[in-house]
């Protein structure tokens, strides 16, 4: 039966499907043996899902999209990724690789730190007063700033051309420090918070505007503004979105599901990085 003749999946329905595919050892035996899927991977998500579902891979608490202190935004993948063959046919380890996680990092978290990997699936509330999930493009970023950081809009707009066209190093030379130093600790003076940025003498400098985006919105060196992630070989990855750093309470019952992932790190990867385990 074709996808458009089947009832569309709710977030809870889809979460059960993902859990069955990604965690066969913890799934009911009958369900684990069931390899059927209610749709053909790659089908337009509008024909499959009741409403848009977004996702993020985490190794931290499962109550928030991103656990870093002071984090107000998060980058997530969208419904087109979730219904693709990536989640429907690949193992959890292969999913992490495809989404840009390096083998060394996966090994560090799973084998050395014994951290748990989770996929968080969520559907944000929709309405005129809600901040939407937006494509991680320059236009999407500008709209996100206007809705979440309205007092910074005009100052950011003054330097928009430089922000879009100049590398982070260009602004770091003006600032006299690496922005990664600033973002590492929101309590330190180098961190450019929203409050700090709008309190600076106007007009704010180019580097101050770029440091604000780096710290508050996590617009790092690899952000290209074309709405897709970049693989290590330079090819395009998956569509990427920016949203508020939602937690369970904000989204409400049934709109936020955390699914543990069984990560089976290959033996050759364990062997390559086994020195880290000591």
C-alpha beads as a LAMMPS data file, in Angstrom:
LAMMPS data file: protein, C-alpha beads

278 atoms
277 bonds

1 atom types
1 bond types

-500.0 500.0 xlo xhi
-500.0 500.0 ylo yhi
-500.0 500.0 zlo zhi

Masses

1 110.0

Atoms # bond

1 1 1 0.000 0.000 0.000
2 1 1 1.395 3.404 -0.899
3 1 1 2.283 5.934 1.776
4 1 1 -0.504 8.322 0.928
5 1 1 -3.101 5.586 1.598
6 1 1 -1.781 4.913 5.108
7 1 1 -2.713 7.057 8.099
8 1 1 -0.047 9.641 8.763
9 1 1 2.294 8.993 11.655
10 1 1 2.200 10.982 14.867
11 1 1 5.429 11.771 16.707
12 1 1 4.726 8.897 19.103
13 1 1 4.155 6.483 16.212
14 1 1 7.345 7.568 14.493
15 1 1 9.353 7.366 17.723
16 1 1 8.290 3.734 18.161
17 1 1 9.425 2.992 14.612
18 1 1 12.824 4.617 15.152
19 1 1 13.294 2.785 18.447
20 1 1 12.462 -0.556 16.823
21 1 1 14.954 0.020 14.015
22 1 1 17.758 1.432 16.158
23 1 1 17.462 -0.730 19.274
24 1 1 16.592 -4.294 18.241
25 1 1 17.969 -5.845 21.452
26 1 1 15.527 -3.946 23.670
27 1 1 12.540 -4.327 21.397
28 1 1 9.849 -6.962 21.743
29 1 1 10.967 -10.079 19.841
30 1 1 8.024 -10.032 17.447
31 1 1 8.593 -6.347 16.695
32 1 1 12.354 -6.819 16.312
33 1 1 11.774 -9.521 13.686
34 1 1 9.366 -7.256 11.870
35 1 1 11.434 -5.455 9.235
36 1 1 8.430 -3.932 7.533
37 1 1 8.136 -0.183 7.244
38 1 1 4.965 1.863 6.825
39 1 1 6.520 3.872 3.993
40 1 1 9.244 3.789 1.366
41 1 1 12.388 5.623 2.581
42 1 1 12.775 8.909 0.730
43 1 1 9.040 9.510 0.371
44 1 1 8.016 13.139 0.844
45 1 1 7.565 13.599 4.586
46 1 1 4.294 15.470 4.031
47 1 1 2.806 12.144 2.898
48 1 1 4.097 10.316 5.987
49 1 1 4.028 12.548 9.048
50 1 1 1.034 14.156 10.708
51 1 1 3.154 17.283 11.341
52 1 1 6.853 18.211 11.041
53 1 1 9.203 16.282 13.322
54 1 1 12.753 17.451 13.997
55 1 1 15.640 15.639 15.623
56 1 1 18.980 16.019 17.352
57 1 1 21.598 13.547 18.567
58 1 1 22.665 14.123 22.184
59 1 1 25.013 12.552 24.711
60 1 1 23.720 14.538 27.635
61 1 1 20.523 14.960 29.587
62 1 1 17.394 14.068 27.681
63 1 1 15.328 16.979 28.964
64 1 1 16.813 19.644 26.677
65 1 1 18.078 19.767 23.096
66 1 1 21.486 21.167 24.096
67 1 1 22.815 21.035 27.650
68 1 1 25.654 23.586 27.466
69 1 1 25.229 26.284 30.147
70 1 1 23.501 29.368 28.780
71 1 1 22.728 27.744 25.450
72 1 1 19.633 29.388 23.931
73 1 1 19.658 27.875 20.440
74 1 1 20.167 24.472 18.858
75 1 1 20.805 23.125 15.383
76 1 1 18.623 20.198 14.375
77 1 1 17.868 18.023 11.379
78 1 1 14.450 17.967 9.820
79 1 1 11.653 15.634 8.752
80 1 1 13.206 14.964 5.348
81 1 1 16.235 13.419 7.090
82 1 1 14.114 11.351 9.451
83 1 1 12.115 9.688 6.667
84 1 1 15.147 9.078 4.454
85 1 1 17.053 5.819 4.146
86 1 1 19.537 7.119 6.724
87 1 1 17.288 6.341 9.677
88 1 1 15.347 3.585 8.007
89 1 1 18.280 1.413 6.849
90 1 1 21.488 2.390 8.673
91 1 1 22.762 1.278 12.070
92 1 1 23.012 3.866 14.873
93 1 1 26.800 4.017 14.413
94 1 1 26.380 4.636 10.671
95 1 1 23.745 7.296 11.410
96 1 1 26.220 9.162 13.627
97 1 1 28.893 9.020 10.926
98 1 1 26.473 10.323 8.311
99 1 1 25.441 13.211 10.558
100 1 1 29.063 14.327 10.900
101 1 1 30.245 12.629 14.084
102 1 1 33.893 11.539 13.815
103 1 1 34.820 7.925 14.714
104 1 1 37.233 9.164 17.379
105 1 1 34.517 11.258 19.027
106 1 1 31.989 8.416 18.920
107 1 1 34.554 6.090 20.503
108 1 1 35.465 8.668 23.154
109 1 1 31.862 9.112 24.247
110 1 1 30.672 5.514 23.945
111 1 1 33.754 3.527 24.985
112 1 1 35.841 5.838 27.163
113 1 1 33.356 8.129 28.886
114 1 1 30.607 5.483 28.768
115 1 1 28.121 8.180 27.766
116 1 1 24.715 7.291 26.397
117 1 1 23.702 8.461 22.947
118 1 1 20.143 9.628 22.447
119 1 1 18.084 10.848 19.568
120 1 1 15.597 13.500 20.593
121 1 1 12.530 13.822 18.382
122 1 1 10.273 16.830 18.828
123 1 1 7.470 18.801 17.247
124 1 1 7.386 22.481 18.194
125 1 1 4.168 24.284 18.924
126 1 1 2.852 26.272 15.998
127 1 1 1.131 29.640 16.123
128 1 1 1.538 33.359 15.438
129 1 1 3.339 33.990 18.742
130 1 1 5.663 30.986 18.495
131 1 1 9.258 31.171 17.271
132 1 1 9.351 28.758 14.307
133 1 1 12.041 26.247 13.485
134 1 1 13.860 27.929 10.595
135 1 1 16.249 26.755 7.874
136 1 1 19.884 27.335 8.825
137 1 1 20.369 29.756 5.933
138 1 1 21.394 33.402 6.060
139 1 1 17.759 34.420 5.529
140 1 1 16.605 31.977 8.194
141 1 1 19.228 33.282 10.585
142 1 1 18.150 36.868 10.012
143 1 1 14.512 35.980 10.733
144 1 1 15.515 34.047 13.841
145 1 1 17.461 37.055 15.160
146 1 1 14.505 39.358 14.509
147 1 1 12.199 37.126 16.549
148 1 1 14.527 36.128 19.396
149 1 1 16.971 39.040 19.628
150 1 1 15.001 42.049 18.342
151 1 1 17.188 44.678 20.036
152 1 1 20.249 43.351 18.181
153 1 1 18.678 43.414 14.705
154 1 1 19.763 46.830 13.464
155 1 1 23.305 46.422 14.782
156 1 1 23.668 43.008 13.139
157 1 1 22.175 44.340 9.910
158 1 1 24.848 47.065 9.779
159 1 1 27.531 44.379 9.428
160 1 1 25.508 41.761 7.548
161 1 1 27.624 41.795 4.369
162 1 1 30.852 41.261 6.305
163 1 1 29.233 38.557 8.452
164 1 1 28.138 36.661 5.345
165 1 1 31.371 37.004 3.388
166 1 1 34.273 37.146 5.854
167 1 1 35.731 34.156 7.737
168 1 1 35.713 34.073 11.520
169 1 1 39.472 34.680 11.546
170 1 1 38.903 38.120 10.006
171 1 1 36.852 39.189 13.028
172 1 1 39.151 37.462 15.522
173 1 1 42.056 39.566 14.276
174 1 1 40.055 42.698 15.096
175 1 1 39.064 41.334 18.510
176 1 1 42.512 40.104 19.473
177 1 1 41.322 36.697 20.697
178 1 1 39.879 33.446 19.422
179 1 1 36.100 33.288 19.638
180 1 1 36.299 29.676 20.817
181 1 1 37.853 31.094 23.997
182 1 1 34.803 33.293 24.481
183 1 1 32.187 30.607 23.918
184 1 1 33.823 28.092 26.249
185 1 1 32.558 29.806 29.418
186 1 1 29.487 32.082 29.424
187 1 1 30.445 33.418 32.846
188 1 1 33.754 34.876 31.633
189 1 1 34.215 38.472 30.337
190 1 1 34.942 37.440 26.739
191 1 1 31.527 35.836 26.262
192 1 1 29.294 38.073 24.111
193 1 1 25.802 37.587 25.505
194 1 1 22.706 39.296 24.145
195 1 1 22.596 41.573 27.175
196 1 1 26.239 42.521 26.809
197 1 1 25.957 43.129 23.067
198 1 1 22.998 45.505 23.251
199 1 1 24.639 47.408 26.129
200 1 1 27.784 48.197 24.126
201 1 1 28.323 51.705 22.728
202 1 1 26.627 52.059 19.360
203 1 1 27.342 51.446 16.618
204 1 1 28.780 48.105 17.692
205 1 1 31.934 46.985 15.924
206 1 1 32.075 44.268 13.277
207 1 1 33.857 41.824 15.537
208 1 1 31.406 42.434 18.365
209 1 1 28.486 41.563 16.108
210 1 1 30.205 38.406 14.838
211 1 1 31.243 37.366 18.349
212 1 1 27.635 37.741 19.480
213 1 1 26.489 35.358 16.737
214 1 1 29.301 32.968 17.629
215 1 1 28.476 32.883 21.337
216 1 1 24.705 33.235 21.502
217 1 1 23.641 31.468 18.293
218 1 1 26.631 29.142 17.858
219 1 1 27.333 30.358 14.321
220 1 1 30.754 28.749 14.117
221 1 1 33.438 28.535 11.436
222 1 1 31.719 25.833 9.353
223 1 1 28.398 27.666 9.058
224 1 1 27.935 28.267 5.325
225 1 1 24.442 29.756 5.327
226 1 1 23.156 27.416 2.622
227 1 1 21.017 25.341 4.956
228 1 1 22.913 22.044 4.782
229 1 1 25.604 20.439 6.900
230 1 1 29.036 19.747 5.452
231 1 1 30.654 16.324 5.460
232 1 1 34.347 15.877 6.236
233 1 1 35.058 15.425 2.514
234 1 1 33.431 18.773 1.707
235 1 1 30.233 17.359 0.221
236 1 1 26.789 18.463 1.323
237 1 1 25.166 16.579 4.178
238 1 1 21.631 16.917 5.515
239 1 1 19.319 19.907 5.679
240 1 1 19.879 21.838 8.886
241 1 1 17.563 24.022 10.955
242 1 1 17.962 26.457 13.829
243 1 1 15.539 26.668 16.726
244 1 1 15.208 27.571 20.375
245 1 1 16.925 25.240 22.816
246 1 1 13.639 23.593 23.729
247 1 1 13.036 21.489 26.810
248 1 1 10.215 19.104 27.634
249 1 1 8.221 21.641 29.591
250 1 1 8.189 24.172 26.757
251 1 1 6.960 21.700 24.177
252 1 1 4.376 19.962 26.285
253 1 1 3.315 16.363 26.744
254 1 1 3.762 14.189 23.673
255 1 1 5.851 16.671 21.685
256 1 1 9.301 15.621 22.966
257 1 1 10.626 12.045 22.917
258 1 1 14.136 10.858 23.845
259 1 1 15.179 7.490 22.397
260 1 1 18.365 5.744 23.572
261 1 1 20.636 4.541 20.768
262 1 1 22.567 1.287 20.900
263 1 1 25.968 2.271 19.515
264 1 1 28.006 -0.726 18.399
265 1 1 31.454 0.748 17.768
266 1 1 33.307 -1.426 15.216
267 1 1 36.297 -3.416 16.467
268 1 1 38.691 -1.675 14.068
269 1 1 37.675 1.717 15.518
270 1 1 38.150 0.420 19.069
271 1 1 41.583 -0.864 18.110
272 1 1 42.604 2.404 16.472
273 1 1 41.695 4.514 19.493
274 1 1 42.220 2.004 22.308
275 1 1 44.979 4.165 23.854
276 1 1 42.255 6.608 24.934
277 1 1 40.721 3.948 27.167
278 1 1 43.721 3.866 29.495

Bonds

1 1 1 2
2 1 2 3
3 1 3 4
4 1 4 5
5 1 5 6
6 1 6 7
7 1 7 8
8 1 8 9
9 1 9 10
10 1 10 11
11 1 11 12
12 1 12 13
13 1 13 14
14 1 14 15
15 1 15 16
16 1 16 17
17 1 17 18
18 1 18 19
19 1 19 20
20 1 20 21
21 1 21 22
22 1 22 23
23 1 23 24
24 1 24 25
25 1 25 26
26 1 26 27
27 1 27 28
28 1 28 29
29 1 29 30
30 1 30 31
31 1 31 32
32 1 32 33
33 1 33 34
34 1 34 35
35 1 35 36
36 1 36 37
37 1 37 38
38 1 38 39
39 1 39 40
40 1 40 41
41 1 41 42
42 1 42 43
43 1 43 44
44 1 44 45
45 1 45 46
46 1 46 47
47 1 47 48
48 1 48 49
49 1 49 50
50 1 50 51
51 1 51 52
52 1 52 53
53 1 53 54
54 1 54 55
55 1 55 56
56 1 56 57
57 1 57 58
58 1 58 59
59 1 59 60
60 1 60 61
61 1 61 62
62 1 62 63
63 1 63 64
64 1 64 65
65 1 65 66
66 1 66 67
67 1 67 68
68 1 68 69
69 1 69 70
70 1 70 71
71 1 71 72
72 1 72 73
73 1 73 74
74 1 74 75
75 1 75 76
76 1 76 77
77 1 77 78
78 1 78 79
79 1 79 80
80 1 80 81
81 1 81 82
82 1 82 83
83 1 83 84
84 1 84 85
85 1 85 86
86 1 86 87
87 1 87 88
88 1 88 89
89 1 89 90
90 1 90 91
91 1 91 92
92 1 92 93
93 1 93 94
94 1 94 95
95 1 95 96
96 1 96 97
97 1 97 98
98 1 98 99
99 1 99 100
100 1 100 101
101 1 101 102
102 1 102 103
103 1 103 104
104 1 104 105
105 1 105 106
106 1 106 107
107 1 107 108
108 1 108 109
109 1 109 110
110 1 110 111
111 1 111 112
112 1 112 113
113 1 113 114
114 1 114 115
115 1 115 116
116 1 116 117
117 1 117 118
118 1 118 119
119 1 119 120
120 1 120 121
121 1 121 122
122 1 122 123
123 1 123 124
124 1 124 125
125 1 125 126
126 1 126 127
127 1 127 128
128 1 128 129
129 1 129 130
130 1 130 131
131 1 131 132
132 1 132 133
133 1 133 134
134 1 134 135
135 1 135 136
136 1 136 137
137 1 137 138
138 1 138 139
139 1 139 140
140 1 140 141
141 1 141 142
142 1 142 143
143 1 143 144
144 1 144 145
145 1 145 146
146 1 146 147
147 1 147 148
148 1 148 149
149 1 149 150
150 1 150 151
151 1 151 152
152 1 152 153
153 1 153 154
154 1 154 155
155 1 155 156
156 1 156 157
157 1 157 158
158 1 158 159
159 1 159 160
160 1 160 161
161 1 161 162
162 1 162 163
163 1 163 164
164 1 164 165
165 1 165 166
166 1 166 167
167 1 167 168
168 1 168 169
169 1 169 170
170 1 170 171
171 1 171 172
172 1 172 173
173 1 173 174
174 1 174 175
175 1 175 176
176 1 176 177
177 1 177 178
178 1 178 179
179 1 179 180
180 1 180 181
181 1 181 182
182 1 182 183
183 1 183 184
184 1 184 185
185 1 185 186
186 1 186 187
187 1 187 188
188 1 188 189
189 1 189 190
190 1 190 191
191 1 191 192
192 1 192 193
193 1 193 194
194 1 194 195
195 1 195 196
196 1 196 197
197 1 197 198
198 1 198 199
199 1 199 200
200 1 200 201
201 1 201 202
202 1 202 203
203 1 203 204
204 1 204 205
205 1 205 206
206 1 206 207
207 1 207 208
208 1 208 209
209 1 209 210
210 1 210 211
211 1 211 212
212 1 212 213
213 1 213 214
214 1 214 215
215 1 215 216
216 1 216 217
217 1 217 218
218 1 218 219
219 1 219 220
220 1 220 221
221 1 221 222
222 1 222 223
223 1 223 224
224 1 224 225
225 1 225 226
226 1 226 227
227 1 227 228
228 1 228 229
229 1 229 230
230 1 230 231
231 1 231 232
232 1 232 233
233 1 233 234
234 1 234 235
235 1 235 236
236 1 236 237
237 1 237 238
238 1 238 239
239 1 239 240
240 1 240 241
241 1 241 242
242 1 242 243
243 1 243 244
244 1 244 245
245 1 245 246
246 1 246 247
247 1 247 248
248 1 248 249
249 1 249 250
250 1 250 251
251 1 251 252
252 1 252 253
253 1 253 254
254 1 254 255
255 1 255 256
256 1 256 257
257 1 257 258
258 1 258 259
259 1 259 260
260 1 260 261
261 1 261 262
262 1 262 263
263 1 263 264
264 1 264 265
265 1 265 266
266 1 266 267
267 1 267 268
268 1 268 269
269 1 269 270
270 1 270 271
271 1 271 272
272 1 272 273
273 1 273 274
274 1 274 275
275 1 275 276
276 1 276 277
277 1 277 278
